[in-house]
Amino acid sequence: MSYRDPHGSAEPRGWPPPDDPPAWQWHDSSDETRLRARHAGAAPEAYADNPHHDSGERYRDDVPAGRDNGYADPGSHSFWPEQDESSRRHADDGTSTYPRNEDGRDDTGLTEVIEPVDAPLLEPVAPGTGPEFAPADEGTPPRSHSGRRRASRTRPATTPPRTGRAGRNLPAAIGVGLGLGVLIVVPLFLYRPAFLAVIAIAISVGTWEMIRAIRRSGANPPMVPLLAGGVLMIGLAWWAGPDALSLGLLVTVLSAMVWRLSDGPAGFQRDLTASALIAVYVPFLGGFAAMLAAPSDGALRIMVTLVAVVLSDTGGYVAGVFLGRHPMAPSISPKKSWEGFGGSVGAAALGSALLLWLLLDVAPWWGAVFGLAVSGAAVLGDLAESMIKRDLGIKDMSNLLPGHGGLMDRLDSILFAVPTAYLLLAIFAPTG
């Protein structure tokens, strides 16, 4: 029984290989060519000079799934010896069998032509390391296909970094958060003028991140006047209060306008708008932290504000991970949910009611109002920065803080919370 060539040859191909093929013999590694087998309709005379003809090996398109005899071609085919007479497993599901002749030979109708080609010599990888070949002059096996690769002894499996359900590297985020807390609390209670320096440095770094991010959109806000104006606003807020802070904002925007004149009229309006946004968003709002810390009990005021923000963030994270079902603003921040928002305001209200009563002698119900307002402002600040980042097409403002992104990714909630806290504490706990 014979079959016609599946690739179009009109001649029947009926001479089968021998019954008991000898063991597979690979070519000598000193050869300067490799062997390629392909389907063809050649007559048996084509094998007269083929040293491997009598070995009885088959060149088959269908390789049994998971088979690893140590000899495989990195392409889509494999050499493998004659199997027993009972079955031939299919490459996909291992269930189908080849038809057999009456004498028990494999009746596939395939023959081979072995011919040398100009290609680098390949040597078989040791059995058990997967169907791949290593070049003779290199120790690392090449990839047989694009995409996911198979792990082996010489090529371990790659493992992506693990993150929490909210998309954070939680251990790194906790470690960095504790470090930032120590950096704030120690100077705040030991020497408050040093805390002013901490505020100025944080505002400068946040301003730099904002300028760097906005330049991706094509705008070019000037760096020098914005950095200098930010430090000026922090100092004016500390020593002279809100009126001086507003004056510092005006000076900063005018300085950016004059500085930008040297670059010509092209894009002037766009750059000036970006400069005003940065000056208001980062140093102006940050100046309220300086005013909050200026009174004699300023350390306590800063503490209750930061604790309210941390409780809001933590409560929202926990509630969002375990209970989050309804997106709050899917087009801005897909991971925020209404359940998480409820956890934020609830945790901040309870914690603030207790803290303001213990530290500032404020009635618990007013402390709860303070927590609700600060938490709402913190969530709005987070959404505002998320909208800016989505507009710019970036995930984080920078990569300065592992697990957090940039410093602005931590300041976004605080920048909206400190003006709210300053206003409410001026009402609930006025400073003589």
N, C-alpha and C positions, 0 to 999 in steps of 0.2 A: 504494500500500500504506500502511496506517495502523495505528496501535496505539492501544489504549485507554489512558486516563489511568491510570498505575500507582497513583495515590492515590485511586482510587475513582470518578472521573467516568465516567458512562455514555456520554457522547458520544465518538465517535471523533475523533481529533485527527490529521488527515492533511495539513494544509497545511505544506509544508516551507519552509525558508528559501531565499533566493536562491542561485544557483549560485556566483557570484563575489562573495563579501561584501567590502565595502571594509575597509580597515585599521581596527583597533580604535581607537575614540575614547573617551577617558575623560571623565567629566563635568567641568564647569567647577568649579575650586576655590573660586569665589566663592559657589556654592550653599550654602544653609544646611541642606541635607538630603543624605543619601546614597541611593544606589539599592540596593534589595534585589530580588533575583530569586527566585522560587519556582515550584515546579511547580504548575500549575493547569490546569483544563480550559476555560479561557475561549475564546471564539470570536475570530477574527481582528479583529473590530471593537474588541476591547478594546485593540488596539494603535494605534488611530487617532491618539491624542495622544502616542504614545510617540516621542520624537525619536531613539531608538536602535533602533527597529524595523528600519529599512532597513539597518542596519550588518551584520546577519547574525551577530552574536556569539551564542555559546551559553552558557547557564548550566548547567554539568554537575557532577554529583556526583563523577565519576571524574576526578581530576586526575592526569596522568602523573607517575610518581615522579621526583623530582629536577628537574621542569620549573620554570624560573624566567624568566618573561617580564616581570617587573617589576610585574605587575598581579595581585594576589591578595587575596582577602578573608581577614581573620584568623580567620574561622570555619572550618567544615568544607567550604566550597565555593570554587570559583575561577572567574573569567571567563577565557576563553582563546579565541582565534580558531579559525576552521574549519581543520582539518588537511587534508593532501592526501588523495587518494582511496584510497590504498593501505592505510592502517592507522590505528588509534586505539589508543594504548597504555593499558593498564589501570593504575590507581593503585597496585596492589600489586606486580605482578611485571613489568609492561611487555610482556606477551605477547599478550593478547587483542585483538580488533578489533571495531569496530562493524559491524553489518550495513548494507549499502548498497542503495539503490534502483537500479532499472535505469538511471536518468539520472545515477547517481553521487552522489546526495545522501545525507547521513547519515540513516539510518532509525532514530532512537532513539525517536521518538514523544514527545519532550519539547517543551513550549512554555513560554513565560515570561510572567509579568506583572510589569511594572516599576512600582513605586509608591513614593512618598516615605514615609519614616518619620521619626519624631522621634528622631534619633540624632546624635552628633557627626560632623562631616565628617571623613572619612579621606582621606589622599592616598597615592598609591602610592610605595613605596620605589624608589629607582633600581635598574635591572636589575643583577643580580649580587649583590644583598645579601640574598637569601632571600625567601620568600613571606610578608612581613609588611608592615603598614602603620604609618605614624607619624601621630599626631594632628596636625592642622593647626597647633596652637599649641604643640606640644612637639617637641623635637628627638630624644627617645629613643623608639624604636619599642616598643610594648607587647608583652608576651609573649602569644603566640597560644594557649598551653596551659600547664597546670601541669607541673611536673617539669623534665626536662632541656631546656635551650634551645639553639637553633641559634646558632653563632657567626657574626658578620658584621663589617663594617668598623667599625660603631659599637658593637658589642657583642662584645668578645673572649671567647674560650673561657676558662672557669674551670678551673684545675688544682688538684686537692687536694694538700695538703702531702705530700711523700714521706717515708715512713718505712722503716726496715729490715725485714727478714723477721721480726725478733723484736718488731716493733711500736714501735720507738724511732726518734726523730730522732737518728740516730747521730752526725752532726757536732756537734750541740748537746750531746749527752750527753758526748762526749769532751772538748769545750771546758770544760764546767762541771766535769767530773771532775778535769781538770788544775788548774783554778782552786782547787777545794777542796783538792787535794793540796798546792798551794803554801801555802795558808792554814794548813794543819796543820804542814807540815814546817818552815817558816821559824821560827815561834816555838818549836817543839819543840827545835830545835838551837841557836837563838840565845839564848833566854831562856825557860826552862821555866815560870816563873810566868805568863808571857803565854799559854802553852798552857793553863794552868788556866782563864784567862778565855775562851779559845776553847771549851773543854768546857762551861763554864757557859752561854755564849750558845747553843751548839748544843742543849743540853738544854732551855733555856727555849723556844727556837723549836719544838722537837719537842713539848714539853708543850702549847704553844699550839695547834699543829696537831691534836693528839689531842683536846683539849677542844672545839675547833671542829668536828671531825668527829663526835665522839660526840653532840654536841648535835643532830645531824640525827635521831637515833633517839628524841628526846624527853627524854633524860636531861639534867641541868643540873649538871655538876660545877663547883664554885666555882673561878674562875680564880686569884684572889689567893693563897690558901693553897697551891695546887699549884705556882705559879711560885716563890713564896718558899721553900717547902719543898724544891724541886728545887735551888735555888742553895745552900741550907743543906747538903743531902746531899753535894753535890760538894765543898764546903769541908771538911766533917767527914771525908770519905774521904781527901782529900789530906793532912790534918794528923794524923788520929788512927786511920786504918785501918778495917778491916771492922766492928768493934764499934760505932764511932761512926756508920758508915753505917747500920747497922741501927737505931740510936737515932734518926737523922734521919728514917728512913722512918716510925717510930712517931709522931714528933712531927708529921710532915706529914699523916698520915691523921687523927690526932686534931684537928688544926687545921681540916682540911676538914670534919670532923663538926660541930665547934662553929660554924664559919662557916655551915654549911647550916641550922642550927637557926632562923635568922632568917627563913627562907622558909616555915616551917610544915611540918606533917607530910606533906602531899601529895607523894608521890614521894620521900620521904626515903631509904628503903632503896635504891631504884634509883640515886639520885644518889651515895650513899655508896659503893656497889659500883663505879660508874664512876670515882669519885675514887681508890679503892684500886687499881684496874687501872692507871690512868694513873701513879700514884706508883710502883708497882712496875716497870712496863714501861719507863718513860723515865728518871727520875732515879736510881732505885735501881740499875738495870743500868748506866747511864752512870757511876755512881760508881766502878765497877771500872776504868774508863779512867783516872780520877784516881789510884787506887791503883797501877795499872800504871806510871804515869809518875813516881811519887814517888821511887823509889830513884835512886841515882847513875847507874845505867845505864838509867834509865827511858826515855830517848829511843830507845834501841835496842830495848827491849821493845815500845814502842808501834809502832816501825817494822816489826818482824817480824810483829806481829799484823795491822797494816793491809795489809802486802804479801800475807799469806796470804789475807785477805778479798778483796783485789783479784784475786789469781790465781784464787781460787775463782769469783768472778763472771765473770772473763774466760774461763776455761776452760769454765765451764758455758754461757756465751753462744755461744762458737764451736762447741762440740760439739753444743749443742742446735740451732743453725741448720743445720749441715751434716749431722748424723747423727741428729737427734732423730726417733724413730719411735714410742716407747712412752710415753704420758703417765704422769707420776709421780703427780700429784694433780689429775686433770681437774676435779673439782668445786671446787677451791680456786684453782689456778693452771694453767690449761689449757696454757700455753706451756712449762711445765717438763716435762722428759722424763728418763727414767732414763739415757739416753745423755748428756744434759747434766749430770746429777749425777755420772756417772763422770768427765766432763771436769773438773768442779769439784774433786773430791777428788784426782784425779790431778795436776792442775796445782799445787794447794796443797801436796800432799805433796812433790813434787819441789822446788818452790821453797823450802819451809820447811826441808827437809833441808839444802840448801846454805846458806841464810841463817843458820840457827841454828849451824851448824858454823863459819861464818866470823865471825859477830858475837858470839856468846855462848858459843862453845866447847862446844857441845852435840853429842853423837854424832849422825851423820846419821840413824841409824834412829830415835832419839828425836825428831829434827827432823821426820821423816816422820810419826810418830805425832801430833806437834803439828799438822802441817798437815792430817792427816785429821780430827782432832777439831775444829779451828777451822772447817774447811770445812763439816763436818756441822752445827755449831752455826749457821753463817751461813745455810745453806739452811733450817734450821728457823726461824730468825728471819724470813727472807723469807716463808716459808709462813704463819707466825703473823700477820704484818701483812696478808698477802693475805686470810686468813680474816676478820680484823677489817673490812677494807674491803669484802669481799663481804657481810658481815652488815649493814654500814651502807649498802650500795648505792652506793659511790663507786669511782672508778677510781684517783685519787691523793689523798693527804692535803691537798695544796694545789697551786698552780702557781708556787711561788717559784723553782724551778730548771728552766729550759728543758731538755727532753729527759729529765728525771728525775722531774718532779712536785714533791712537797714534800721538805723536808729529812728527814722521817721515812721517806720512800721510799728514802733512802740510809743512814739510821741503822739500819734494821730488821735488817740482817745484822750490823752492828758491835755493836749492843746485846747480841746473843746470843753474839758471838764474844769480847768482852773478858772476861767472867767465866771462860769456858773457858780463855783464854790465861793469865789471872792464876793460875788453879789449876795448870795444867800447868807454867808457868814457875817457880812456887814449888817444884815437885818437881824439874824438870830443871835449873834454874839458880837455886838459892836465893841470896838476898842476905845473906850474912854477918850 
